[in-house]
């Protein structure tokens, strides 16, 4: 009994001690909560919520990117759907922070838009743009004007027919902003289906330049809504502002492109050059905005299109400033901007889904107007594409644009970030004497814009897949069938050679190897049979394929020589321009009619002469390195084509004759280049030292490569590599 009492007292004592500890912990927690509540500031709370919202949205975008291929939905469409589904979730107290990170005019206009513009324009080939400049400019300017005014007239009468009395100028304001296209989802599908490069270029080029046109026209109409329209004076004033924005943006863009190209030349460090490209995108945009109203002409302020200025700057850096970027940085800088554009697009599209929470107008009230406007916008796009392309095809200024492309261009026009940006730029207090609706002009236009964006994403973007197949745009064209059959034979032949090399390897199972040889042997014979059955017109097409392949080898060799400092920048630009021009002639010579071919050749020849005039080789050392590089490129083509000619699957349908003719041409090119090199060595004896310098540079690069191999295989430590690199660098500089 006493023992039981002792145990009871002990148990009671332990429980009392635990209770006291619980009370003490509760006091500590209470004090901490009190202290936190007393010292918590609204600014800190909102900052944390914004960061949490950003992290959540990025995580969701990652899951959406993984799920998009499995759900067979475009990534951008799935993002908007995810954002839409977040609306009820954000109503819960636990997830209310999700809406803390919102689309604002400043975020879209000064952060996201420069990133998207620069990434797109930086990777565009300016030579390809010049080949299609008529189509791009006609669609971006004439097409946008047709679309905006068609929406204004048809939308005005359509809304009036269902009882919505909306002033014409307000519908025109909506027409200007909704006519700007967003090619993100379409271009992603083009990559998946292998659509023609020219079609993708026209889509992307039109989107870039019509963004600038749309914003310029939007600002002109917005000023007219606020100040009122006063006849011819207002019209002339608007025309002056419109063209001053386009001209001013072009001039300012070239100026900023030149400035940052020069800066890239002096900043010979990878981090500095990447930072300069970031500054080029955002500084051009900001400076164009802030200097627009500070310039005047005849008492009128000169406006500068910030979008067009950024496009021109990005094209300049991508086409000319790219040569100033270190060769080892060029690949990384492309990946960096690709990642930046991925993040920007992900956030923009997922926030577009959340925009529905800010819909200021009742859906039942605005739904009839939405339906009418969506129909008008769809018809307006067709009205802005078919007549413009018909005129271009009739004039034969450029390569013919087939009707299947026109159908896809008319249907595949999506709306996105820029339309929302322009809506957010509308003042909340904007009014008009004839406006009689219960909601404001901005709220009305916002509702219509959200409806059009959702329609283009959920209906148009999801049906592009079927449209591409319906119009057979994903089918191989031109030389591609020949390239496909030859490539198929070559790949399977190389596979069989690789399997044969595994015969004597002890770790390879002989039965498995024999099974694979039988499987790929059958595939090779099937591909060989398909190639053999297509004899009609094969020789002529194969000759062109082989020429294009040879130029591709030259371009790769040229890039390697430039990266190894065996060629100066001006020589690299001249040689690369020459190879690009040869590719253009080969591609255009295939389907051109005699008349069109003559006009096009004159235009391309003019572009070639202009390019050559800007890359004159006046320095003997530049000339010497240029002709030496031409000889090296020709030798590499001879070596690669000789190996290709030995392949069994290539020796078909006069292929030996085609190879012999092309190899003979490149032997002549090599001989001509070597003669020029020898002549310059005789004329300038000092160039002999240049040859020694080139050999020393090649040896130095091989030494550095050997050091990197030793470090990667952990034969030497990073510290040893640093010491050896310093010694080799000092020795190189001393020599």
KELO-617572 format. One record per residue (C-alpha): residue in three letters; x, y, z. Coordinates in steps of 0.001 Angstrom, whole numbers, plus 500000, padded with zeros to 6 digits. Layout:
! residues N
alaXYZ;...
//
This chain:
! residues 735
unk500000500000500000;unk502658502551500860;unk504443501549497703;unk501322502232495643;unk500878505579497365;unk504456506504496548;unk503897505603492921;unk500724507697492852;unk502471510672494387;unk505327510320491907;unk502932510115488962;unk501043513144490244;unk504297515071490650;unk505359514232487103;unk502008515336485691;unk502192518600487630;unk505710519216486305;unk504616518516482725;unk501659520844483198;unk503965523615484422;unk506207523086481394;unk503225523264479040;unk502148526495480687;unk505638527940480370;unk505832527008476670;unk502422528559476098;unk503656531753477722;unk506750531755475484;unk504663531194472357;unk502178533844473460;unk504977536339474065;unk506543535557470699;unk503214536020468945;unk502635539273470835;unk506108540524469929;unk505658539528466281;unk502273541210466055;unk503618544371467662;unk506646544607465373;unk505117543294462145;unk504744545991459491;unk502283545965456609;unk505197546378454199;unk506974543245455444;unk503741541271455378;unk502934542287451804;unk506507541611450683;unk506445538099452109;unk503077537440450503;unk504348538601447110;unk507399536336447401;unk505234533375448429;unk502878534088445545;unk505770534242443069;unk507233530964444342;unk503842529260444155;unk503179530475440617;unk506605529316439417;unk506111525891440998;unk502726525568439337;unk504229526595435996;unk506797523790436334;unk504063521214436942;unk502075522666434035;unk505085522327431734;unk505447518674432725;unk501736517963432311;unk501187519856429035;unk502563517148426671;unk500608514436428473;unk497389516418428299;unk498143517389424682;unk497604521057425424;unk499838524005424560;unk501869525054427577;unk500569528627427534;unk496956527436427368;unk497425525120430340;unk498992527981432311;unk495939530160431766;unk493721527254432790;unk495766526776435975;unk495467530480436743;unk491730530267436185;unk491479527325438603;unk493429529263441220;unk490594531789441518;unk488415529750443936;unk491540528571445769;unk492634532151446418;unk489331532801448214;unk490442530524451061;unk492288532333453891;unk495212529900453736;unk495855530612450030;unk494798534242449872;unk498430535244449267;unk498308533773445740;unk496791536944444314;unk499446539177445936;unk501645539005442820;unk499560540708440140;unk499924542002436630;unk500537545739436748;unk501259548117433865;unk504779548709435191;unk505541544996435592;unk504298544139432119;unk505582547213430336;unk509022547682431872;unk510009544171433016;unk508315541392431043;unk507817543066427662;unk511503544029427096;unk512533540462427969;unk510093538898425509;unk510964541371422750;unk514726541028423146;unk514703537227423287;unk512620536990420134;unk514441539650418090;unk517937538647419251;unk517511535157417789;unk516043536310414474;unk518229536290411378;unk518183539778409895;unk518999538390406459;unk515929536179406599;unk513881539158407718;unk515138541194404755;unk514021538411402410;unk510475538635403825;unk510403542311404776;unk507522543086402416;unk505243540438403948;unk506230541274407523;unk505880545036407154;unk502629544785405169;unk501010542562407793;unk502428544574410706;unk501317547983409407;unk498650547660406707;unk497186544499408217;unk496974545987411689;unk495333549190410428;unk492787547159408464;unk492057545001411504;unk491698547931413917;unk489312549928411723;unk487316546848410701;unk486790546037414397;unk485802549657415006;unk483148549772412269;unk481817546209412566;unk482008546234416354;unk480219549575416606;unk477252548416414531;unk477280544908416023;unk477102546208419594;unk474453548685418604;unk472365545869417109;unk472179544090420481;unk471447547235422456;unk474930548365423500;unk475379552043422688;unk479155552446422607;unk480908555454421007;unk482792554666417807;unk486069556046419166;unk485861553677422163;unk485407550649419895;unk488345551905417799;unk490445552097420963;unk489603548464421652;unk490351547537418031;unk493861548989418218;unk494865547009421290;unk493234543692420383;unk494834543635416903;unk498305543013418370;unk499145539298418029;unk501079537004420371;unk502864534100418632;unk504165532234421709;unk501776529260421638;unk501819529033417829;unk505622529048417567;unk505859526319420212;unk503545524142418112;unk505542524979414984;unk508653523565416663;unk506811520390417638;unk505439519792414136;unk508392521097412130;unk506502523830410291;unk508374525720407552;unk510943528185408883;unk509688530946406626;unk506145530662407976;unk507423530818411565;unk509585533814410647;unk506633535701409135;unk504504534923412201;unk507183536081414629;unk508270539080412568;unk504701540290412175;unk504106539955415905;unk507242541915416804;unk506585544820414489;unk502819544983414835;unk503279545314418589;unk505004548626417902;unk502352549674415376;unk499506548707417709;unk500933550619420671;unk501545553728418551;unk498000553674417160;unk496584552917420608;unk498253555956422182;unk497004558195419365;unk493408556979419754;unk493639557123423555;unk494614560787423348;unk491692561420421004;unk489261559791423433;unk490482561957426284;unk490888565255424411;unk488094564759421915;unk488142564619418121;unk488171568032416421;unk488160567245412722;unk491117567560410363;unk493358569108413008;unk493020566121415299;unk493517563760412356;unk496753565442411229;unk497992565567414802;unk497326561849415218;unk499046560971411931;unk502091563025412961;unk502322561279416336;unk501867557844414743;unk504658558232412199;unk506949560079414599;unk506714557108416962;unk507653554676414199;unk510470556784412748;unk511712557890416155;unk511671554334417467;unk513658553105414462;unk516322555823414754;unk516574555501418527;unk516805551711418243;unk519699551877415778;unk521458554405418028;unk521117552241421133;unk522120549164419149;unk525320550909418053;unk526086552053421615;unk525664548616423169;unk527502546914420320;unk530500549140421070;unk530195548371424781;unk530151544636424061;unk533401545069422161;unk535179546477425227;unk533579544261427894;unk535514541064427203;unk534048539062430079;unk531123536648429990;unk529276538117432981;unk529710541664431718;unk528461540815428232;unk525371539029429519;unk524643541972431806;unk525026544374428883;unk522385542498426882;unk520012542793429859;unk520734546502430064;unk520267546876426308;unk516736545471426483;unk515504547406429492;unk517531550610429112;unk516382551057425508;unk512767550589426538;unk512986552952429512;unk515016555665427781;unk512668555647424786;unk509716556150427121;unk511302558889429209;unk512774560869426302;unk509674560773424102;unk508088563965425383;unk511350565892425814;unk511941566265422047;unk509908568677419933;unk509628569477416237;unk507745572601415085;unk506307572858418563;unk505008569285418535;unk506471566645420887;unk508270563825419084;unk507166560481420434;unk509405557419420294;unk508005553905420155;unk509726552049422983;unk508690548679421555;unk510062549409418084;unk513248550862419587;unk513790547676421600;unk513085545511418542;unk515631547404416417;unk518219547379419217;unk517760543646419730;unk518033542935416001;unk521185545062415791;unk522841543267418689;unk521706539860417457;unk522981540467413927;unk526049542695414393;unk526768542897418117;unk526799539095418236;unk530244539160416625;unk531521541188419592;unk530362538532422046;unk532968535983423082;unk532494532701421171;unk532241530693424389;unk529522533068425649;unk527292532982422556;unk525724529600423279;unk525221530403426958;unk523704533809426265;unk521084532183424064;unk520164529781426859;unk520063532604429394;unk517575534622427348;unk515581531494426580;unk515242530877430308;unk514334534518431009;unk511632534405428322;unk510342531105429735;unk509926532624433211;unk508327535797431842;unk505893533906429616;unk505019531472432411;unk504164534254434836;unk502295536298432236;unk500036533463431097;unk499284532103434559;unk498442535637435713;unk496202536028432673;unk494104533236434158;unk493899535083437465;unk492771538230435645;unk489229536884435725;unk489122537763439431;unk489495541440438491;unk486658541361435973;unk484803544516436982;unk481664543857434943;unk479042541201435584;unk479519538277433215;unk475822537997432411;unk475697541690431532;unk478693541639429212;unk478405538132427690;unk476335539178424612;unk478792541974423838;unk481703539536424272;unk480176537096421786;unk479665539814419167;unk483156541249419627;unk484845537835419478;unk483130537128416153;unk484143540553414837;unk487784540050415899;unk487943536656414167;unk486578538101410917;unk488847541157411222;unk491938538958411342;unk490910537232408127;unk490170540626406571;unk493677541810407483;unk495448538725406094;unk493861537596402828;unk493752540944400939;unk497256541932402062;unk498800538599401042;unk496863538634397757;unk498415541987396850;unk501897540767397818;unk501545537612395736;unk500280539663392788;unk503249542049392976;unk505688539107393170;unk508112541045395335;unk508879537967397391;unk508387534237397317;unk504756533188396930;unk502819532632400168;unk500529529598399659;unk496870529648400599;unk497397527027403326;unk499758529414405108;unk497216532211404766;unk494518530068406387;unk496772529310409347;unk497828532953409677;unk494182534005409710;unk493161531452412333;unk496328531186414398;unk496479534748415704;unk496459534735419493;unk496210537663421888;unk498279537984425028;unk500471540217427153;unk500534543396425058;unk496740543637424835;unk496483543418428624;unk499310545940429001;unk497518548496426860;unk494261547979428753;unk496061548623432025;unk497493551837430552;unk493979553262430146;unk493285555766432956;unk490565554743435395;unk488974558177434966;unk488810558048431160;unk485392559259430019;unk483539560319426884;unk480460562544426486;unk478540559763424710;unk479396557046427252;unk476197555957429043;unk477048552557430515;unk477035551928434270;unk480674550854434233;unk483711552830433065;unk485323552694429619;unk488355550907431048;unk486200548273432749;unk484255547661429536;unk487395547295427399;unk489039545099430052;unk486082542704429991;unk486093542468426186;unk489874541980426116;unk489779539165428668;unk487024537466426683;unk488991537670423422;unk492194536424425060;unk490433533435426596;unk488757532611423279;unk492015532691421315;unk493783530563423912;unk491109527977424686;unk489600527694421188;unk492153528822418618;unk495336527549420258;unk493861524133421017;unk492716523685417406;unk495984524785415776;unk497197521194415918;unk494342520063413702;unk494688523098411439;unk498364522349410786;unk497483518808409774;unk494367519850407869;unk496324522273405702;unk499295519845405462;unk501707522483406668;unk503767519880408527;unk504496517949405328;unk508026517973403925;unk508506520463401100;unk511116521363398522;unk514383519582399203;unk513217518113402486;unk511935514773401047;unk515366514151399534;unk517079515134402786;unk514719512843404691;unk515398509764402557;unk519152510322402390;unk519345511068406101;unk517391507935406950;unk519726505716404932;unk522796507402406413;unk521620507097410030;unk520800503393409743;unk524068502708407931;unk526007504410410714;unk524046502350413235;unk525090499121411491;unk528723500266411439;unk528552500981415155;unk527078497537415824;unk529835495944413744;unk532467497707415859;unk531005496011418959;unk531699492499417664;unk534981492052419539;unk533928493745422775;unk533783491110425549;unk531037492801427574;unk528529492755424677;unk526090489850424525;unk526382488195421122;unk522742487149420925;unk521520490666421712;unk523982492107419214;unk522795489734416495;unk519156490642417196;unk519923494363416892;unk521860493799413667;unk518897491975412173;unk516470494708413259;unk518497497663412010;unk519563495768408911;unk515894495432407970;unk515320499142408634;unk518341500011406510;unk517162497874403598;unk513685499402403826;unk515092502943403791;unk517419502024400945;unk514465500685398977;unk512466503890399533;unk515410505889398294;unk515848503672395246;unk512172503925394284;unk512270507727394031;unk514453508225390979;unk512512510986389236;unk514277514318389492;unk516536512945392197;unk519876513979390672;unk519067517697390399;unk517547517883393873;unk520347515856395416;unk522898518231393893;unk521251521133395686;unk521044519178398941;unk524743518425398679;unk525573522082398017;unk523596523155401084;unk525378520500403131;unk528751521776401909;unk527894525337402915;unk526830524051406328;unk530265522444406751;unk531906525729405751;unk529873527667408321;unk530776525254411115;unk534457525368410200;unk534373529148409966;unk532848529437413437;unk535550527174414871;unk538284529277413260;unk536794532466414674;unk536493530921418137;unk540169529919417947;unk541151533519417027;unk542381532365413602;unk540095534855411871;unk539305538499412581;unk535785539753413126;unk535562541597409820;unk536776538531407939;unk534319536336409800;unk531434538669408967;unk532387538803405306;unk532774535041404945;unk529602534284406889;unk527673536794404794;unk528965535113401654;unk527846531669402829;unk524439532966403949;unk523912534596400580;unk524756531375398767;unk522157529558400861;unk519575532191399965;unk520225531765396241;unk519996527984396501;unk516687528123398361;unk515099530746396130;unk516305529181392907;unk514179526096393453;unk510605527331393099;unk511068530699391429;unk509480531446388081;unk511788533197385569;unk510300536653386128;unk510151536359389881;unk513594534842389968;unk515059537821388146;unk513431540341390475;unk514469538393393520;unk518030537955392319;unk518351541682391784;unk517047542355395293;unk519320539731396859;unk522301540914394847;unk521717544448396102;unk521654543168399669;unk524857541240399047;unk526620544318397661;unk525525546406400637;unk526753543717403026;unk530064543408401245;unk530572547169401240;unk530314547256405032;unk532859544417405450;unk535759545636403325;unk539071543896404006;unk541519546792403855;unk544145545457406270;unk546576542936404665;unk546517540844407850;unk542710540619407667;unk542881539581404018;unk545537536989404753;unk543502535394407534;unk540354535566405406;unk541822533674402435;unk543542531239404772;unk540163530543406389;unk538585530050402961;unk541238527445402163;unk540646525657405476;unk536871525646404916;unk537269524243401407;unk539626521546402670;unk537147520532405370;unk534351520276402783;unk536564518100400565;unk537365515818403504;unk533749515475404678;unk532283514988401196;unk534927512398400353;unk533907510408403419;unk530248510793402515;unk530897509659398931;unk532294506382400228;unk528954505540401845;unk527107502720400076;unk523683504332400274;unk524840507522398578;unk526168505909395424;unk522866506086393535;unk521405507856390509;unk524470509673389149;unk525629510468392693;unk529264509780391775;unk529086512441389082;unk527450514927391462;unk530113514319394100;unk532920514629391564;unk531591517944390236;unk531174519458393683;unk534531518178394911;unk536127519653391804;unk534567523035392554;unk535891523040396110;unk539343521972394977;unk539300525036392730;unk538148527207395661;unk540932525826397810;unk543543526373395119;unk542382529932394500;unk542482530732398224;unk545951529209398642;unk547213531193395647;unk545981534389397293;unk547655533378400558;unk550960532659398792;unk550755535909396835;unk550194537932399982;unk553100536201401727;unk555365537273398878;unk553962540797398816;unk554051541188402606;unk556977539214404108;unk555909540274407609;unk552907537968407268;unk555231535024407884;unk555163536019411540;unk551371535835411357;unk551633532145410493;unk553853531544413523;unk551380533438415693;unk548513531280414437;unk550407528075415175;unk551291529289418663;unk547662530203419301;unk546542526752418180;unk549108525114420455;unk548036527290423389;unk544401526271422946;unk545391522602422835;unk547345523077426077;unk544324524637427771;unk542148521786426516;unk544626519277427971;unk544478521063431335;unk540687520903431343;unk540777517179430591;unk543225516580433446;unk541020518508435868;unk537785516825434752;unk539360513373435230;unk540668514504438659;unk544304513919437750;unk545084517444438977;unk543294519691441447;unk541762523067440510;unk544639524784442337;unk547210522983440180;unk545242523849437068;unk545194527530438067;unk548979527583438574;unk549672525793435287;unk547237528019433416;unk548966531119434775;unk552368529844433668;unk551106528975430186;unk549403532376429896;unk552598534201430916;unk554623532161428459;unk552090532900425697;unk552167536634426386;unk555971536641426555;unk556196534978423158;
//
